[in-house]
């Protein structure tokens, strides 16, 4: 994990204020996943997939890392489709 000062220095080179805000949101997602013992790549991929599934989803509080931990075992072993 990088130090807060290193992270702050890296964010200075985002290119624009909007890009820096987007970068901060993405970094927050990654660090929140790490703090909850969740693989950040799998978590972000799951969040994007859930947003794509239900574009009118308004309850983004159900996309937190602890919610992913609850469904991750089912994602790892999906039920087999009947032939």
Protein Blocks (a to p, Z undefined) as FASTA:
>chain_A
ZZfklmmmmmmmnopaklmmmmmmmmmmmmmmmmnopafklmmmmmmmmmmmmmmlcblm
lmcfklmmmmmmmmmmccdddZZ
